[in-house]
């Protein structure tokens, strides 16, 4: 029982870590796109 709970927690932690990485990457891409738009507008 205890091993099952630990495995479940480890799996959920890994899933959350992977989701957070994808979210951070998406935010970075959005910021880059915004920066490019500002550069184009400043020209």
PQR file of N, CA, C, O and H, with PARSE charges and radii, in Angstrom:
ATOM      1  N   UNK A   1       0.822  -1.194   0.000 -0.4000 1.5000
ATOM      2  CA  UNK A   1       0.000   0.000   0.000 -0.0000 2.0000
ATOM      3  C   UNK A   1       0.866   1.258   0.000  0.5500 1.7000
ATOM      4  O   UNK A   1       0.623   2.192  -0.764 -0.5500 1.4000
ATOM      5  N   UNK A   2       1.872   1.269   0.860 -0.4000 1.5000
ATOM      6  CA  UNK A   2       2.730   2.447   0.974 -0.0000 2.0000
ATOM      7  C   UNK A   2       3.521   2.682  -0.313  0.5500 1.7000
ATOM      8  O   UNK A   2       3.692   3.824  -0.740 -0.5500 1.4000
ATOM      9  H   UNK A   2       2.070   0.510   1.481  0.4000 1.0000
ATOM     10  N   UNK A   3       4.004   1.593  -0.933 -0.4000 1.5000
ATOM     11  CA  UNK A   3       4.740   1.721  -2.191 -0.0000 2.0000
ATOM     12  C   UNK A   3       3.840   2.258  -3.291  0.5500 1.7000
ATOM     13  O   UNK A   3       4.276   3.056  -4.121 -0.5500 1.4000
ATOM     14  H   UNK A   3       3.864   0.666  -0.586  0.4000 1.0000
ATOM     15  N   UNK A   4       2.601   1.829  -3.300 -0.4000 1.5000
ATOM     16  CA  UNK A   4       1.654   2.296  -4.316 -0.0000 2.0000
ATOM     17  C   UNK A   4       1.436   3.802  -4.187  0.5500 1.7000
ATOM     18  O   UNK A   4       1.405   4.516  -5.189 -0.5500 1.4000
ATOM     19  H   UNK A   4       2.246   1.182  -2.626  0.4000 1.0000
ATOM     20  N   UNK A   5       1.288   4.276  -2.971 -0.4000 1.5000
ATOM     21  CA  UNK A   5       1.089   5.708  -2.746 -0.0000 2.0000
ATOM     22  C   UNK A   5       2.337   6.482  -3.171  0.5500 1.7000
ATOM     23  O   UNK A   5       2.228   7.537  -3.796 -0.5500 1.4000
ATOM     24  H   UNK A   5       1.313   3.695  -2.157  0.4000 1.0000
ATOM     25  N   UNK A   6       3.513   5.967  -2.839 -0.4000 1.5000
ATOM     26  CA  UNK A   6       4.754   6.636  -3.224 -0.0000 2.0000
ATOM     27  C   UNK A   6       4.914   6.678  -4.740  0.5500 1.7000
ATOM     28  O   UNK A   6       5.335   7.694  -5.294 -0.5500 1.4000
ATOM     29  H   UNK A   6       3.601   5.110  -2.332  0.4000 1.0000
ATOM     30  N   UNK A   7       4.579   5.574  -5.414 -0.4000 1.5000
ATOM     31  CA  UNK A   7       4.654   5.552  -6.876 -0.0000 2.0000
ATOM     32  C   UNK A   7       3.674   6.548  -7.486  0.5500 1.7000
ATOM     33  O   UNK A   7       4.003   7.236  -8.452 -0.5500 1.4000
ATOM     34  H   UNK A   7       4.237   4.749  -4.965  0.4000 1.0000
ATOM     35  N   UNK A   8       2.496   6.623  -6.933 -0.4000 1.5000
ATOM     36  CA  UNK A   8       1.495   7.565  -7.427 -0.0000 2.0000
ATOM     37  C   UNK A   8       1.972   9.008  -7.240  0.5500 1.7000
ATOM     38  O   UNK A   8       1.841   9.826  -8.150 -0.5500 1.4000
ATOM     39  H   UNK A   8       2.229   6.064  -6.148  0.4000 1.0000
ATOM     40  N   UNK A   9       2.514   9.318  -6.084 -0.4000 1.5000
ATOM     41  CA  UNK A   9       3.028  10.664  -5.834 -0.0000 2.0000
ATOM     42  C   UNK A   9       4.200  10.994  -6.752  0.5500 1.7000
ATOM     43  O   UNK A   9       4.305  12.119  -7.242 -0.5500 1.4000
ATOM     44  H   UNK A   9       2.621   8.654  -5.345  0.4000 1.0000
ATOM     45  N   UNK A  10       5.074  10.035  -6.988 -0.4000 1.5000
ATOM     46  CA  UNK A  10       6.207  10.262  -7.886 -0.0000 2.0000
ATOM     47  C   UNK A  10       5.721  10.526  -9.306  0.5500 1.7000
ATOM     48  O   UNK A  10       6.248  11.405  -9.988 -0.5500 1.4000
ATOM     49  H   UNK A  10       4.989   9.121  -6.590  0.4000 1.0000
ATOM     50  N   UNK A  11       4.734   9.782  -9.749 -0.4000 1.5000
ATOM     51  CA  UNK A  11       4.176   9.983 -11.082 -0.0000 2.0000
ATOM     52  C   UNK A  11       3.515  11.339 -11.227  0.5500 1.7000
ATOM     53  O   UNK A  11       3.694  12.014 -12.240 -0.5500 1.4000
ATOM     54  H   UNK A  11       4.306   9.068  -9.195  0.4000 1.0000
ATOM     55  N   UNK A  12       2.755  11.742 -10.227 -0.4000 1.5000
ATOM     56  CA  UNK A  12       2.100  13.052 -10.268 -0.0000 2.0000
ATOM     57  C   UNK A  12       3.119  14.189 -10.247  0.5500 1.7000
ATOM     58  O   UNK A  12       2.945  15.199 -10.928 -0.5500 1.4000
ATOM     59  H   UNK A  12       2.609  11.194  -9.404  0.4000 1.0000
ATOM     60  N   UNK A  13       4.171  14.019  -9.471 -0.4000 1.5000
ATOM     61  CA  UNK A  13       5.220  15.038  -9.418 -0.0000 2.0000
ATOM     62  C   UNK A  13       5.900  15.182 -10.772  0.5500 1.7000
ATOM     63  O   UNK A  13       6.147  16.297 -11.231 -0.5500 1.4000
ATOM     64  H   UNK A  13       4.312  13.198  -8.918  0.4000 1.0000
ATOM     65  N   UNK A  14       6.202  14.057 -11.411 -0.4000 1.5000
ATOM     66  CA  UNK A  14       6.824  14.099 -12.735 -0.0000 2.0000
ATOM     67  C   UNK A  14       5.898  14.758 -13.751  0.5500 1.7000
ATOM     68  O   UNK A  14       6.342  15.554 -14.579 -0.5500 1.4000
ATOM     69  H   UNK A  14       6.001  13.151 -11.038  0.4000 1.0000
ATOM     70  N   UNK A  15       4.632  14.431 -13.688 -0.4000 1.5000
ATOM     71  CA  UNK A  15       3.658  15.020 -14.609 -0.0000 2.0000
ATOM     72  C   UNK A  15       3.571  16.532 -14.421  0.5500 1.7000
ATOM     73  O   UNK A  15       3.543  17.278 -15.400 -0.5500 1.4000
ATOM     74  H   UNK A  15       4.271  13.785 -13.016  0.4000 1.0000
ATOM     75  N   UNK A  16       3.528  16.982 -13.187 -0.4000 1.5000
ATOM     76  CA  UNK A  16       3.473  18.419 -12.916 -0.0000 2.0000
ATOM     77  C   UNK A  16       4.743  19.125 -13.383  0.5500 1.7000
ATOM     78  O   UNK A  16       4.681  20.243 -13.895 -0.5500 1.4000
ATOM     79  H   UNK A  16       3.551  16.376 -12.392  0.4000 1.0000
ATOM     80  N   UNK A  17       5.886  18.480 -13.208 -0.4000 1.5000
ATOM     81  CA  UNK A  17       7.150  19.087 -13.644 -0.0000 2.0000
ATOM     82  C   UNK A  17       7.174  19.247 -15.157  0.5500 1.7000
ATOM     83  O   UNK A  17       7.599  20.285 -15.664 -0.5500 1.4000
ATOM     84  H   UNK A  17       5.936  17.572 -12.792  0.4000 1.0000
ATOM     85  N   UNK A  18       6.723  18.232 -15.879 -0.4000 1.5000
ATOM     86  CA  UNK A  18       6.698  18.313 -17.339 -0.0000 2.0000
ATOM     87  C   UNK A  18       5.711  19.364 -17.814  0.5500 1.7000
ATOM     88  O   UNK A  18       5.988  20.088 -18.770 -0.5500 1.4000
ATOM     89  H   UNK A  18       6.378  17.389 -15.467  0.4000 1.0000
ATOM     90  N   UNK A  19       4.585  19.454 -17.172 -0.4000 1.5000
ATOM     91  CA  UNK A  19       3.584  20.453 -17.533 -0.0000 2.0000
ATOM     92  C   UNK A  19       4.126  21.856 -17.289  0.5500 1.7000
ATOM     93  O   UNK A  19       3.918  22.753 -18.107 -0.5500 1.4000
ATOM     94  H   UNK A  19       4.359  18.866 -16.395  0.4000 1.0000
ATOM     95  N   UNK A  20       4.806  22.049 -16.191 -0.4000 1.5000
ATOM     96  CA  UNK A  20       5.373  23.363 -15.877 -0.0000 2.0000
ATOM     97  C   UNK A  20       6.412  23.761 -16.909  0.5500 1.7000
ATOM     98  O   UNK A  20       6.474  24.927 -17.299 -0.5500 1.4000
ATOM     99  H   UNK A  20       4.975  21.321 -15.527  0.4000 1.0000
ATOM    100  N   UNK A  21       7.231  22.815 -17.360 -0.4000 1.5000
ATOM    101  CA  UNK A  21       8.239  23.124 -18.376 -0.0000 2.0000
ATOM    102  C   UNK A  21       7.573  23.595 -19.657  0.5500 1.7000
ATOM    103  O   UNK A  21       8.011  24.579 -20.253 -0.5500 1.4000
ATOM    104  H   UNK A  21       7.181  21.868 -17.043  0.4000 1.0000
ATOM    105  N   UNK A  22       6.535  22.918 -20.086 -0.4000 1.5000
ATOM    106  CA  UNK A  22       5.844  23.317 -21.310 -0.0000 2.0000
ATOM    107  C   UNK A  22       5.190  24.675 -21.144  0.5500 1.7000
ATOM    108  O   UNK A  22       5.173  25.468 -22.086 -0.5500 1.4000
ATOM    109  H   UNK A  22       6.179  22.119 -19.602  0.4000 1.0000
ATOM    110  N   UNK A  23       4.659  24.957 -19.986 -0.4000 1.5000
ATOM    111  CA  UNK A  23       4.015  26.244 -19.738 -0.0000 2.0000
ATOM    112  C   UNK A  23       5.038  27.371 -19.781  0.5500 1.7000
ATOM    113  O   UNK A  23       4.787  28.414 -20.386 -0.5500 1.4000
ATOM    114  H   UNK A  23       4.673  24.313 -19.221  0.4000 1.0000
ATOM    115  N   UNK A  24       6.180  27.173 -19.151 -0.4000 1.5000
ATOM    116  CA  UNK A  24       7.236  28.187 -19.140 -0.0000 2.0000
ATOM    117  C   UNK A  24       7.747  28.421 -20.556  0.5500 1.7000
ATOM    118  O   UNK A  24       8.008  29.561 -20.940 -0.5500 1.4000
ATOM    119  H   UNK A  24       6.384  26.327 -18.659  0.4000 1.0000
ATOM    120  N   UNK A  25       7.890  27.361 -21.325 -0.4000 1.5000
ATOM    121  CA  UNK A  25       8.346  27.494 -22.708 -0.0000 2.0000
ATOM    122  C   UNK A  25       7.341  28.311 -23.516  0.5500 1.7000
ATOM    123  O   UNK A  25       7.735  29.169 -24.307 -0.5500 1.4000
ATOM    124  H   UNK A  25       7.678  26.435 -21.013  0.4000 1.0000
ATOM    125  N   UNK A  26       6.067  28.058 -23.329 -0.4000 1.5000
ATOM    126  CA  UNK A  26       5.032  28.797 -24.043 -0.0000 2.0000
ATOM    127  C   UNK A  26       5.027  30.270 -23.680  0.5500 1.7000
ATOM    128  O   UNK A  26       4.839  31.126 -24.545 -0.5500 1.4000
ATOM    129  H   UNK A  26       5.747  27.362 -22.687  0.4000 1.0000
ATOM    130  N   UNK A  27       5.231  30.570 -22.407 -0.4000 1.5000
ATOM    131  CA  UNK A  27       5.292  31.967 -21.972 -0.0000 2.0000
ATOM    132  C   UNK A  27       6.496  32.652 -22.609  0.5500 1.7000
ATOM    133  O   UNK A  27       6.403  33.800 -23.045 -0.5500 1.4000
ATOM    134  H   UNK A  27       5.384  29.875 -21.704  0.4000 1.0000
ATOM    135  N   UNK A  28       7.612  31.957 -22.662 -0.4000 1.5000
ATOM    136  CA  UNK A  28       8.808  32.521 -23.292 -0.0000 2.0000
ATOM    137  C   UNK A  28       8.575  32.838 -24.761  0.5500 1.7000
ATOM    138  O   UNK A  28       9.026  33.873 -25.253 -0.5500 1.4000
ATOM    139  H   UNK A  28       7.687  31.025 -22.308  0.4000 1.0000
ATOM    140  N   UNK A  29       7.882  31.964 -25.456 -0.4000 1.5000
ATOM    141  CA  UNK A  29       7.581  32.203 -26.869 -0.0000 2.0000
ATOM    142  C   UNK A  29       6.645  33.394 -27.025  0.5500 1.7000
ATOM    143  O   UNK A  29       6.809  34.188 -27.952 -0.5500 1.4000
ATOM    144  H   UNK A  29       7.517  31.123 -25.057  0.4000 1.0000
ATOM    145  N   UNK A  30       5.678  33.531 -26.146 -0.4000 1.5000
ATOM    146  CA  UNK A  30       4.761  34.673 -26.199 -0.0000 2.0000
ATOM    147  C   UNK A  30       5.508  35.985 -25.967  0.5500 1.7000
ATOM    148  O   UNK A  30       5.243  36.980 -26.642 -0.5500 1.4000
ATOM    149  H   UNK A  30       5.544  32.886 -25.393  0.4000 1.0000
ATOM    150  N   UNK A  31       6.433  35.987 -25.022 -0.4000 1.5000
ATOM    151  CA  UNK A  31       7.205  37.198 -24.736 -0.0000 2.0000
ATOM    152  C   UNK A  31       8.080  37.559 -25.936  0.5500 1.7000
ATOM    153  O   UNK A  31       8.207  38.732 -26.288 -0.5500 1.4000
ATOM    154  H   UNK A  31       6.649  35.179 -24.475  0.4000 1.0000
ATOM    155  N   UNK A  32       8.685  36.540 -26.563 -0.4000 1.5000
ATOM    156  CA  UNK A  32       9.493  36.792 -27.759 -0.0000 2.0000
ATOM    157  C   UNK A  32       8.650  37.401 -28.870  0.5500 1.7000
ATOM    158  O   UNK A  32       9.070  38.361 -29.515 -0.5500 1.4000
ATOM    159  H   UNK A  32       8.582  35.587 -26.277  0.4000 1.0000
ATOM    160  N   UNK A  33       7.482  36.857 -29.091 -0.4000 1.5000
ATOM    161  CA  UNK A  33       6.599  37.372 -30.142 -0.0000 2.0000
ATOM    162  C   UNK A  33       6.203  38.818 -29.841  0.5500 1.7000
ATOM    163  O   UNK A  33       6.139  39.643 -30.752 -0.5500 1.4000
ATOM    164  H   UNK A  33       7.140  36.077 -28.567  0.4000 1.0000
ATOM    165  N   UNK A  34       5.942  39.122 -28.598 -0.4000 1.5000
ATOM    166  CA  UNK A  34       5.617  40.495 -28.210 -0.0000 2.0000
ATOM    167  C   UNK A  34       6.792  41.433 -28.443  0.5500 1.7000
ATOM    168  O   UNK A  34       6.607  42.559 -28.906 -0.5500 1.4000
ATOM    169  H   UNK A  34       5.994  38.452 -27.858  0.4000 1.0000
ATOM    170  N   UNK A  35       7.988  40.981 -28.129 -0.4000 1.5000
ATOM    171  CA  UNK A  35       9.192  41.788 -28.361 -0.0000 2.0000
ATOM    172  C   UNK A  35       9.408  42.064 -29.837  0.5500 1.7000
ATOM    173  O   UNK A  35       9.778  43.173 -30.223 -0.5500 1.4000
ATOM    174  H   UNK A  35       8.138  40.067 -27.753  0.4000 1.0000
ATOM    175  N   UNK A  36       9.176  41.049 -30.663 -0.4000 1.5000
ATOM    176  CA  UNK A  36       9.314  41.244 -32.117 -0.0000 2.0000
ATOM    177  C   UNK A  36       8.301  42.260 -32.626  0.5500 1.7000
ATOM    178  O   UNK A  36       8.629  43.098 -33.466 -0.5500 1.4000
ATOM    179  H   UNK A  36       8.875  40.148 -30.349  0.4000 1.0000
ATOM    180  N   UNK A  37       7.091  42.190 -32.128 -0.4000 1.5000
ATOM    181  CA  UNK A  37       6.058  43.140 -32.552 -0.0000 2.0000
ATOM    182  C   UNK A  37       6.440  44.568 -32.156  0.5500 1.7000
ATOM    183  O   UNK A  37       6.216  45.505 -32.924 -0.5500 1.4000
ATOM    184  H   UNK A  37       6.825  41.510 -31.445  0.4000 1.0000
ATOM    185  N   UNK A  38       7.009  44.736 -30.977 -0.4000 1.5000
ATOM    186  CA  UNK A  38       7.442  46.067 -30.535 -0.0000 2.0000
ATOM    187  C   UNK A  38       8.583  46.568 -31.419  0.5500 1.7000
ATOM    188  O   UNK A  38       8.609  47.738 -31.800 -0.5500 1.4000
ATOM    189  H   UNK A  38       7.191  43.975 -30.354  0.4000 1.0000
ATOM    190  N   UNK A  39       9.532  45.675 -31.748 -0.4000 1.5000
ATOM    191  CA  UNK A  39      10.639  46.069 -32.625 -0.0000 2.0000
ATOM    192  C   UNK A  39      10.126  46.513 -33.989  0.5500 1.7000
ATOM    193  O   UNK A  39      10.591  47.518 -34.528 -0.5500 1.4000
ATOM    194  H   UNK A  39       9.511  44.724 -31.439  0.4000 1.0000
ATOM    195  N   UNK A  40       9.179  45.780 -34.547 -0.4000 1.5000
ATOM    196  CA  UNK A  40       8.628  46.142 -35.861 -0.0000 2.0000
ATOM    197  C   UNK A  40       7.910  47.486 -35.791  0.5500 1.7000
ATOM    198  O   UNK A  40       8.013  48.296 -36.711 -0.5500 1.4000
ATOM    199  H   UNK A  40       8.802  44.964 -34.109  0.4000 1.0000
ATOM    200  N   UNK A  41       7.191  47.720 -34.709 -0.4000 1.5000
ATOM    201  CA  UNK A  41       6.456  48.978 -34.569 -0.0000 2.0000
ATOM    202  C   UNK A  41       7.406  50.162 -34.380  0.5500 1.7000
ATOM    203  O   UNK A  41       7.080  51.285 -34.767 -0.5500 1.4000
ATOM    204  H   UNK A  41       7.107  47.062 -33.960  0.4000 1.0000
ATOM    205  N   UNK A  42       8.572  49.918 -33.792 -0.4000 1.5000
ATOM    206  CA  UNK A  42       9.523  50.998 -33.535 -0.0000 2.0000
ATOM    207  C   UNK A  42      10.288  51.405 -34.794  0.5500 1.7000
ATOM    208  O   UNK A  42      10.891  52.477 -34.816 -0.5500 1.4000
ATOM    209  H   UNK A  42       8.836  49.006 -33.479  0.4000 1.0000
ATOM    210  N   UNK A  43      10.279  50.594 -35.820 -0.4000 1.5000
ATOM    211  CA  UNK A  43      11.030  50.909 -37.054 -0.0000 2.0000
ATOM    212  C   UNK A  43      10.377  51.965 -37.846  0.5500 1.7000
ATOM    213  O   UNK A  43      10.880  52.343 -38.904 -0.5500 1.4000
ATOM    214  H   UNK A  43       9.789  49.723 -35.802  0.4000 1.0000
TER
END
